[in-house]
Amino acid sequence: MARGVGNGSTSHSSTVEKLYAWEKKLFLEVKNYQRLKEEHKRRMGLLRNQEAKGADYVKVEKNRREIERLESKMLVSSQAIETTTSEIIRLRESELFPQLLELVTGLMGMWRSMYECHQVQTHIVQQLEYLNNASSNNPTTNIHRQASLQLELEVDHWYSAFCNLVKSQREYIHALTGWLRLSLFQCDHNLLGETHQSSDIYSLCEEWQLALDRIPDKVASEGIKSFLTVIHAVVLQQAEEQKQKRKSELVFKELEKRAEELRALESKYGPYCVTEGYGVMARTSPVMEKQAKVEALKMKADEEKSKYEKSVAVTRAMTLNNLQTGFPNVFQAMTGFASVCMQAFESVYNHQRSSDRVLGVKRLLT
């Protein structure tokens, strides 16, 4: 978002990068000036000692020349610091400040659009309450399964992107406000003095920071997270249904196999139960054994089929119920969040407009 904001042909990111480079240059220049200053202080102390002790003339003059050389370097270094500071101020006032105003305006418009979009989405998903599951008990297909997995993935990405958006915006404005606090109330005062625009840019960022800190993003993020939870529950139930389907199919496949074996035995020995021997020694014929196994498998197959049909019904009911509650809840949370953000950035924008009007009146009176 910040990369898209520009003042003329200069992007916001480019301005920030230039400011960083100039700040780094200023740091090195100040560090060099401090080194020269400390060396100058040491040389001046040495000169006082030499004069007090009546040191050799050549040594004293050599030290004087070194002090003059250091003073010359300090002057050049001081001018370099002033030049660099002036460029930082120029970039801050002529590029950064207008870009921040443009960014606030853009964010205000973005959240207004998001608010309107989420309102429409909320209205659409509220129609889910009119869906009825009574007439449909169709099993979950691969298309249903893939759609649910894709929805879970997208909602998970949505949750991560939302949290990162709020976090990165807060970190950005906190870092920017912190830098301005150091830049305006130390650098400017010490070197060139504070300007009207300097106060304006800090006021804008401070108001912006306060607005973002007050935004109740936890309600929206928890809304997305709760929706992700109900979608995951549907995905797990669909997996359970598929598992039960496979179990039922395996039992029916085994039943068909054993039934085929029974038909072969009955074709060979006849369909009647025949025993060999008498009393305790009597034993069941192969046909009877196979018939018993087939009957047991048939009962198991009917049981697994019943479990599968119940699993299908649970999946359909859970899917409808979770979507009927989850979708409206998450979009209502997002609509509320977008509304708060829209109002927050409108407040920042109006605060700046008010500051501009006050400044204009002051300029007319002076």
N, C-alpha and C positions, 0 to 999 in steps of 0.2 A: 504494500500500500504506500509506504514512504517513498519507494522508488518512482512511483507514478506522479508524485507531486513535483512540480517544477515552476521556476520563475523564468519565463522566457524559454531559453534553450538549456538552462541549468537545472538538473534534477536535484531533488532533496538529498539523495544519497551522495551525489557528487559534492554538494556543499558541505555535508557532514565529513566526508573524506578529506576535503581541503582544510576544513577547520582542524581536523585531527593532525594533519601534516604541519600546519602552522603552529598549533599548540605544542607539538613535539619539538619543533624548531625553537619556539620560545623557551621551552624547558631547558634545552641545551644552552641557549644563549644566557639565560639567567644563571645557570650552573657555572658557565664560564666566567660571567661577571663576578659571581661570588668568589670564585677561585682567585681572580685578579685582585679583588678587594682584600681578601685575606693576605695575599702576598704583599700588597701595598701596605697594609697595616703592619705586617712584620718588618718590612723595609723601613717604615717610618720609625718604628721603635728602635731598630738598629741604628738609624741615623742619629736619633736623640742620644743614644748611648755613646756613639762615636764622638759627637760634639761635646758631650759632657766630659769624656775622658781625654779629649784632645788627640784623637786618633790620627793616623797618617793621612795627609792631604789627598794623596792619590786614592786611597781606599774610600775616603769620604766622598770624593767627586764621582768615583765609580758607582757608589751607592746612590748618589743624587741622580745620576743619569739613568740608573735602573728604575728609580722612582718615577722620573719623568716619562720613561718608556711605558711603565705600568699605567700611569695616569692617561697617557695617550690611548693605550689599548682599552682602558676603562671607558673613555669617552666614546670610542668607536663601538664598543660593546653596548653601551647605554643607548646609543643611536640605533643600533641594530634591534635592541629590545623594543624601542619606541616604534620603529618601522613595522616590526612583526606584530606588535600589539595593535597598531593602527589597522593593519590588514585583517586581523582577527575581528576587530570591531566592525570594519567595513563589511566583511562577509556576514557577520551576525546581523547587522542592521539592514543591509541592502538585499541579502539573499535569504538568510535563515528565517528572519522574522516574517517576511511576506509568505514564505513557503509554509510556515507553521499556521498562519492565518488561513491559507488555502487548504491545508490539511484538516484543520478544525471544521471548515465549511464542508469539505468532502465527507468527513466522518459523520457530520450532522445529516447530510443528504443520504449517506449510505444506510444509517440506522433508521431513517424515515422510510426508506424503501424496504428494508428488512421488516420493519413493523407492519407495513401494509401487506407484504408478502406472507408473513406469518398469520396475519388476520385471515387472509383468504384460505391458507392451509388449515387453520383451525376450523373454519366453517365447513371445509370439505370433509375433514376426518370426523366431524361430529355427525355426519350422515351415516357413519358406520353403525350407529345405534339402531338403525332401521333394518339392518341385516338380520336374517333369521336362519338359524342352523338346523331347524327341525326337518326340513325337506332334503337335507343333504348329509349323506354319511359316506361320501366317497373317500377312498384311501389316499394317503399322501403319495404323489408321484415324484419322479426324479426332478421334474420341473419345479414342483412345490419346494422340494428339498433344496435345490440350488438357489431358488429365489429367497428362501429363508436365510441360508448361509450368506448370500450376497447382502441381504438387508442387515444382518448382524455385523458384517464386515464394515459396511458403510456407516452404520450408527457408531461403531467403535472409532472409525476415523473421524467422524463428526465430533465425538466427545473429545478426542485428543486435540483436534484442530481448534475447537472452541476454547479449551483450557490454555492452549499455547497462545491463542490470540489475545486473551485477557492478560495472561502473564507477560507476554512480550510488550504489549502496549503500556502496561504499568511500569515495567522495567525501563522502557525507553523514556517515558516522561519523567520518571524519578532520576534517571541518569542525566537527562537534559537539564532539569531544574537544579540538580546538584552542581552541574558544571556552570550554569549561569550564576548561581549564588557565589561561587568562587570567582568567576570571571568579572562579574559586575561589582561586587562589594569588596574586592581586594585589588584586582588588576586595574580596573578603571579609576578607582579612587586614588590609587598610588601614582598612576602615570598620567592619565588624560582627563580624569573626572567623569562622572556619570552623566549620561544624556537622557533626554525624555524618552527616546525609543528604548533605551536600555531598561528603564523602569517598566515600560509597556510589555516588552518581551518576557520579562520575569513574571510580571503580573499575569500574563496569559498562561504561562506554563504552570505557575503555582495554582491558578484556578483549575486548569486542566488536570493537574495531579490530584487535587482535592476531589474533583468530580469522579475520576476513575476509582479513587480509593473508596468512595461512597457507594459505588455500583454493587448491588447484591448478586454477584455472579454465581454464588454457590447454589442459589435456588435453580438457576437455569442449568448449571452443570450437573446437579443432582437429578434434575428432570430428565436429562439425556441419559445419565447413568442408569436411572430406574427403567427407562424405556429399553435400554440395552439388556437389562436383567430379564425383562419379560420376553424379549425376543429370544434370548439365550434359552429360557425355559421352554419355548416352543421348539427350538432346534433340538434340545435334549429329548423332548417328547417325540418328535418326529424320528429321531434316531432309535428310541425305544420301540416305536411302532414298526420301523423297518427291521429291527432285530426280531420282534415277535413274528413278523411276516416270514422271515427266513426260517425261523423255527417251525412254523406251521407248514411251510413248503417242504422242509426236509422230512417232517413226519409223514406228510401225504405222499412224498416220493418213496419213502420206505414202505408205506402201506401198499402202494401200487406194486412195488417190487415183491413184497410178501404175498399179495393177492395173486399175482401172476404165478408164483411158485405153487400156491395152493391149487390154482386151476390146473396146473401141470400134474400135480399129485392126484387130484380128483379124476383127471382124465386117465391116469394110469391105474389107480386102485378103485375108483368109484367114489361117489360123494358120501358114502355111509361110514359111520364110525364102526370099526371092527377091532375087537380085542383079541389078544393071544393069551392062552392059559386061563386058569380059573382062580378065584379067590384072591389071596394076597399076591400071588405071582402074576396076576393079570397085568398087562401093560397096554398103554394106549397106542394106537396105530399112528404112523407118520401123518396121516391125513388129519386126525384129531388134534395132534400137537400143533400142526400148522394152522388149523382152524382157530385154536385157542390164541395163538400168537397174533393172527390177523384180527380177531375180535378185540384183543387188548390194544393193538395199534390203532384200530378204528376208533376206540374210545379216546385214546390219547390224541388222535388227529382232530376229533370233534372238540376236545377240550382246548387244544392249541388254536383251533379256528375261532372258538368263542373268545379266547383271550385276545386274539388279533382283532376281532371285530370290536371288542370293548376298547382296545388301544386306539383304533381308528376313531371311535366316537370321542374318546378323551382328547385326542389330538385336535379334532375339528372344534370341539367346545372350547379348549384352551386357546387355540389360535384366534377364534372369534372374540372370546372374552378379553384376551390380552391386547388385541388390536383395538377393540372398542374402548378400552380404558387407557392403554398406553399412548396411542396417537394423540387423542385430545389433550391429555395431560402434558405431554412434552411440548406440543405446539402452543398451548396456553402459557406454559412457563417461558418459552422463547418469545412469545408476543409481549409478555410483561417485561422481559429483559430488554427487548428492542425498544420498547416504549421508554423505559428508564434511561437507556443510552441516548436515545434521540433527545429527550428532555435535558440530559446532562450536557450534551454538546451544544444544544441551543442556549443553555445557561452560560457556557463558556463564551460562545459567540456573542451573546447579548452583553455580557460583562465587558468584553473587549470593545464593542460598539459604544457602550456607555463611557468607557475610559477615553475613547477617541473624542467623544463629544465634550467631556470635561476638559480635556487637554486643549481642544479647539477654543473653548471659552476663555481659558487661562491665557492663551496666546493673544486673543483679541484684547484682553484687559491689560496686557503688559506692553 
